[in-house]
Amino acid sequence: MSTNNVNADPAELAKFSELAHRWWDMESEFRPLHEINPLRLEWIDGLAPMAGRQALDVGCGGGILADSMARKGAQVLGIDLADKALKVAQLHALEAGTQNVKYRHVSVEDLAAEQPASYDVVTCMEMLEHVPEPASVVQACATLVKPGGWVFFSTIHRNLKAFLFAIVGAEYVLGMLPKGTHEYRKMIRPSELAAFCRVAGLDLRHTRGLEYNPLTRRYRLSDNTSVNYMFATQRPEASAS
Protein backbone atom coordinates (compact mmCIF):
# COMPACT_ATOMS: atom_id res chain seq x y z
CA MET A 1 0.00 0.00 0.00
CA SER A 2 1.16 3.49 -0.77
CA THR A 3 0.86 5.84 2.20
CA ASN A 4 1.67 9.19 0.63
CA ASN A 5 -1.88 10.40 1.10
CA VAL A 6 -3.77 8.88 4.01
CA ASN A 7 -6.93 10.90 4.48
CA ALA A 8 -8.30 8.72 7.25
CA ASP A 9 -9.09 8.83 10.95
CA PRO A 10 -7.35 5.92 12.74
CA ALA A 11 -10.23 5.72 15.22
CA GLU A 12 -12.71 5.33 12.35
CA LEU A 13 -10.63 2.58 10.75
CA ALA A 14 -10.37 0.76 14.08
CA LYS A 15 -14.12 1.08 14.63
CA PHE A 16 -14.99 -0.65 11.36
CA SER A 17 -12.17 -3.18 11.65
CA GLU A 18 -13.56 -4.39 14.97
CA LEU A 19 -16.89 -5.14 13.28
CA ALA A 20 -15.45 -6.50 10.03
CA HIS A 21 -16.26 -10.15 10.72
CA ARG A 22 -19.96 -9.24 10.91
CA TRP A 23 -20.11 -7.37 7.59
CA TRP A 24 -22.07 -10.07 5.73
CA ASP A 25 -24.30 -11.00 8.68
CA MET A 26 -27.70 -9.67 7.58
CA GLU A 27 -28.82 -9.31 11.21
CA SER A 28 -25.69 -7.48 12.38
CA GLU A 29 -24.84 -3.81 12.71
CA PHE A 30 -24.52 -3.77 8.92
CA ARG A 31 -28.13 -4.74 8.32
CA PRO A 32 -29.03 -1.17 7.21
CA LEU A 33 -26.36 -1.32 4.48
CA HIS A 34 -27.77 -4.61 3.20
CA GLU A 35 -31.28 -3.17 3.19
CA ILE A 36 -30.44 0.04 1.33
CA ASN A 37 -28.04 -1.59 -1.14
CA PRO A 38 -30.71 -2.73 -3.65
CA LEU A 39 -32.18 0.78 -3.69
CA ARG A 40 -28.92 2.58 -4.30
CA LEU A 41 -27.72 -0.05 -6.80
CA GLU A 42 -30.90 0.29 -8.85
CA TRP A 43 -30.56 4.09 -8.86
CA ILE A 44 -26.91 3.94 -9.92
CA ASP A 45 -27.54 1.28 -12.56
CA GLY A 46 -30.44 3.29 -13.95
CA LEU A 47 -28.20 6.29 -14.61
CA ALA A 48 -24.99 4.46 -15.50
CA PRO A 49 -25.76 0.86 -16.50
CA MET A 50 -23.15 -1.40 -14.96
CA ALA A 51 -22.79 -4.00 -17.72
CA GLY A 52 -19.35 -3.74 -19.30
CA ARG A 53 -18.28 -0.73 -17.20
CA GLN A 54 -15.05 -0.20 -15.30
CA ALA A 55 -16.26 0.68 -11.80
CA LEU A 56 -14.49 1.79 -8.63
CA ASP A 57 -16.02 1.63 -5.15
CA VAL A 58 -14.22 4.00 -2.77
CA GLY A 59 -14.43 3.04 0.89
CA CYS A 60 -15.83 -0.35 -0.07
CA GLY A 61 -15.69 -1.87 3.41
CA GLY A 62 -16.77 -5.51 3.30
CA GLY A 63 -17.80 -5.21 -0.35
CA ILE A 64 -21.60 -5.02 -0.23
CA LEU A 65 -21.93 -2.50 -3.09
CA ALA A 66 -18.81 -3.60 -4.98
CA ASP A 67 -20.00 -7.21 -5.06
CA SER A 68 -23.46 -6.23 -6.31
CA MET A 69 -22.03 -3.99 -9.05
CA ALA A 70 -19.87 -6.88 -10.25
CA ARG A 71 -22.96 -9.09 -10.36
CA LYS A 72 -24.55 -6.46 -12.62
CA GLY A 73 -21.73 -7.01 -15.10
CA ALA A 74 -19.15 -4.36 -14.18
CA GLN A 75 -15.42 -4.90 -13.74
CA VAL A 76 -15.08 -3.62 -10.17
CA LEU A 77 -12.21 -2.53 -7.95
CA GLY A 78 -13.07 -1.90 -4.31
CA ILE A 79 -10.60 0.12 -2.22
CA ASP A 80 -10.43 0.79 1.50
CA LEU A 81 -7.89 1.46 4.24
CA ALA A 82 -9.38 -1.01 6.72
CA ASP A 83 -7.44 -4.26 6.26
CA LYS A 84 -9.88 -6.53 8.06
CA ALA A 85 -12.86 -5.30 6.05
CA LEU A 86 -10.97 -5.88 2.80
CA LYS A 87 -10.11 -9.43 3.83
CA VAL A 88 -13.79 -10.06 4.57
CA ALA A 89 -14.70 -8.66 1.13
CA GLN A 90 -12.14 -10.89 -0.60
CA LEU A 91 -13.31 -13.97 1.30
CA HIS A 92 -16.95 -13.27 0.47
CA ALA A 93 -16.14 -12.92 -3.24
CA LEU A 94 -14.46 -16.32 -3.14
CA GLU A 95 -17.27 -17.98 -1.21
CA ALA A 96 -20.01 -16.43 -3.36
CA GLY A 97 -18.13 -17.02 -6.60
CA THR A 98 -18.44 -13.37 -7.60
CA GLN A 99 -16.57 -12.71 -10.82
CA ASN A 100 -14.98 -9.45 -11.94
CA VAL A 101 -14.37 -7.93 -8.49
CA LYS A 102 -11.00 -7.17 -6.90
CA TYR A 103 -10.04 -5.38 -3.71
CA ARG A 104 -7.05 -3.24 -2.85
CA HIS A 105 -5.64 -1.53 0.23
CA VAL A 106 -4.92 1.97 -1.07
CA SER A 107 -6.09 5.52 -0.45
CA VAL A 108 -8.28 7.15 -3.08
CA GLU A 109 -5.81 10.02 -3.37
CA ASP A 110 -2.92 7.67 -4.16
CA LEU A 111 -5.00 5.70 -6.64
CA ALA A 112 -5.96 8.98 -8.35
CA ALA A 113 -2.29 9.83 -8.83
CA GLU A 114 -1.69 6.34 -10.21
CA GLN A 115 -4.75 5.82 -12.41
CA PRO A 116 -6.32 9.13 -13.52
CA ALA A 117 -9.33 8.97 -15.84
CA SER A 118 -9.53 5.16 -15.62
CA TYR A 119 -13.11 4.43 -14.52
CA ASP A 120 -16.54 4.80 -16.10
CA VAL A 121 -18.28 4.84 -12.71
CA VAL A 122 -16.94 5.79 -9.28
CA THR A 123 -19.01 5.28 -6.14
CA CYS A 124 -18.28 6.68 -2.69
CA MET A 125 -21.14 5.73 -0.40
CA GLU A 126 -21.43 6.33 3.35
CA MET A 127 -17.76 7.32 3.55
CA LEU A 128 -17.40 11.10 3.31
CA GLU A 129 -18.76 11.62 6.83
CA HIS A 130 -15.97 9.43 8.23
CA VAL A 131 -12.85 11.14 6.80
CA PRO A 132 -10.97 14.26 7.96
CA GLU A 133 -10.98 15.93 4.51
CA PRO A 134 -14.02 14.98 2.43
CA ALA A 135 -13.18 17.55 -0.26
CA SER A 136 -9.94 15.67 -0.93
CA VAL A 137 -11.91 12.46 -1.52
CA VAL A 138 -14.29 14.22 -3.90
CA GLN A 139 -11.36 15.66 -5.87
CA ALA A 140 -9.69 12.26 -6.10
CA CYS A 141 -12.92 10.64 -7.30
CA ALA A 142 -13.22 13.33 -9.99
CA THR A 143 -9.65 12.63 -11.10
CA LEU A 144 -10.27 8.88 -11.31
CA VAL A 145 -13.40 9.02 -13.50
CA LYS A 146 -13.18 9.23 -17.28
CA PRO A 147 -14.58 12.28 -19.10
CA GLY A 148 -18.32 11.68 -19.42
CA GLY A 149 -18.21 9.19 -16.53
CA TRP A 150 -20.33 9.21 -13.39
CA VAL A 151 -19.40 9.72 -9.74
CA PHE A 152 -21.94 8.85 -7.06
CA PHE A 153 -21.81 10.02 -3.44
CA SER A 154 -24.00 9.32 -0.45
CA THR A 155 -23.72 10.86 2.99
CA ILE A 156 -25.73 12.46 5.80
CA HIS A 157 -27.00 16.03 6.10
CA ARG A 158 -25.81 18.15 9.04
CA ASN A 159 -28.92 19.61 10.64
CA LEU A 160 -31.15 19.03 13.67
CA LYS A 161 -33.38 16.50 11.93
CA ALA A 162 -30.40 14.45 10.78
CA PHE A 163 -28.97 14.53 14.30
CA LEU A 164 -32.26 13.27 15.74
CA PHE A 165 -32.85 10.62 13.07
CA ALA A 166 -29.36 9.38 12.17
CA ILE A 167 -27.70 9.59 15.58
CA VAL A 168 -30.28 9.70 18.37
CA GLY A 169 -32.86 7.55 16.59
CA ALA A 170 -30.72 5.06 14.67
CA GLU A 171 -27.94 4.63 17.24
CA TYR A 172 -29.57 5.17 20.64
CA VAL A 173 -33.32 4.56 20.32
CA LEU A 174 -33.70 1.91 17.61
CA GLY A 175 -30.25 0.39 18.01
CA MET A 176 -29.89 0.03 14.23
CA LEU A 177 -26.25 1.17 14.34
CA PRO A 178 -23.53 0.96 17.02
CA LYS A 179 -23.35 4.01 19.27
CA GLY A 180 -20.72 6.41 17.97
CA THR A 181 -21.03 5.35 14.32
CA HIS A 182 -21.56 8.98 13.27
CA GLU A 183 -20.28 12.28 14.58
CA TYR A 184 -22.51 15.30 14.04
CA ARG A 185 -19.62 17.66 13.24
CA LYS A 186 -18.51 15.40 10.36
CA MET A 187 -21.88 15.35 8.64
CA ILE A 188 -22.05 17.28 5.37
CA ARG A 189 -24.74 19.64 4.12
CA PRO A 190 -25.81 19.14 0.49
CA SER A 191 -24.67 22.69 -0.27
CA GLU A 192 -21.19 21.83 1.03
CA LEU A 193 -20.96 18.63 -1.00
CA ALA A 194 -22.20 20.48 -4.07
CA ALA A 195 -19.41 23.03 -3.57
CA PHE A 196 -16.80 20.24 -3.27
CA CYS A 197 -18.11 18.80 -6.54
CA ARG A 198 -17.96 22.15 -8.35
CA VAL A 199 -14.37 22.73 -7.27
CA ALA A 200 -13.48 19.20 -8.42
CA GLY A 201 -15.02 19.84 -11.85
CA LEU A 202 -18.02 17.55 -11.42
CA ASP A 203 -21.48 18.55 -12.62
CA LEU A 204 -24.33 17.67 -10.26
CA ARG A 205 -26.99 15.87 -12.31
CA HIS A 206 -29.38 14.25 -9.82
CA THR A 207 -30.07 14.10 -6.07
CA ARG A 208 -32.09 11.55 -4.11
CA GLY A 209 -33.02 11.18 -0.49
CA LEU A 210 -33.22 7.95 1.46
CA GLU A 211 -35.94 7.62 4.09
CA TYR A 212 -36.59 4.98 6.75
CA ASN A 213 -39.98 4.06 8.18
CA PRO A 214 -39.49 2.60 11.69
CA LEU A 215 -43.00 1.09 11.68
CA THR A 216 -42.59 -0.94 8.49
CA ARG A 217 -38.78 -1.14 8.91
CA ARG A 218 -38.39 -0.33 5.26
CA TYR A 219 -36.32 2.18 3.31
CA ARG A 220 -37.36 4.08 0.21
CA LEU A 221 -35.87 6.60 -2.16
CA SER A 222 -37.54 10.03 -2.22
CA ASP A 223 -36.94 13.68 -3.01
CA ASN A 224 -36.37 14.40 0.69
CA THR A 225 -32.64 15.06 1.23
CA SER A 226 -32.99 16.31 4.82
CA VAL A 227 -31.24 13.29 6.39
CA ASN A 228 -29.60 10.68 4.13
CA TYR A 229 -29.00 11.78 0.55
CA MET A 230 -27.20 10.77 -2.65
CA PHE A 231 -25.62 12.80 -5.44
CA ALA A 232 -25.14 11.67 -9.03
CA THR A 233 -22.42 13.77 -10.64
CA GLN A 234 -20.73 13.64 -14.01
CA ARG A 235 -17.34 14.68 -15.28
CA PRO A 236 -17.87 16.76 -18.42
CA GLU A 237 -16.69 15.39 -21.73
CA ALA A 238 -13.42 16.88 -22.89
CA SER A 239 -14.15 19.80 -25.19
CA ALA A 240 -12.80 19.63 -28.74
CA SER A 241 -9.93 22.00 -29.31
Secondary structure as UniProt FT lines:
FT   HELIX           10..18
FT   HELIX           20..22
FT   TURN            23..24
FT   TURN            26..27
FT   TURN            29..30
FT   HELIX           31..47
FT   TURN            51..52
FT   STRAND          54..58
FT   TURN            61..62
FT   HELIX           64..71
FT   TURN            72..73
FT   STRAND          75..80
FT   HELIX           83..96
FT   STRAND          101..105
FT   HELIX           108..114
FT   TURN            116..117
FT   STRAND          119..125
FT   HELIX           128..130
FT   HELIX           134..144
FT   STRAND          145..156
FT   HELIX           160..162
FT   HELIX           163..173
FT   TURN            179..180
FT   HELIX           184..186
FT   HELIX           190..200
FT   STRAND          203..213
FT   TURN            214..217
FT   STRAND          218..222
FT   STRAND          228..234
//
